[in-house]
Each structure stands twice: as C-alpha cells, then as structure tokens.
C-alpha cells in the first residue's frame, strides 16, 4: 500500500521526503528509551504494570 503511494508521488517527491527524514533523524525523529529490557524483567508483575502505564516520554 505504501509502495503504491510512493510510486504515485514520483521519484523527486520521494527523494525530497527521504532527505527531510535524513536531515532530522536526530531531532524530530529521534527516540530515546527509559530502560533496556531483559527477558527476566518481563516476567515480573511490577515491570508489566510499568509497561502498561501510558506516560509521555517513557518507552521500553
């Protein structure tokens, strides 16, 4: 589905879109994570509750 849209937009538009993403990869499109998860942690109820909490700026 996305491929069809990109074809309709044309190569110049797609090139421009890619350049925009590349230029902003460390700003607008940057991601950071609260904690690196290991398998053992996933098995604890406290961790499951923390992951289920919807909070801005907290990703696992």
Beta strands, then each sheet from edge to edge (+ up, - down):
end
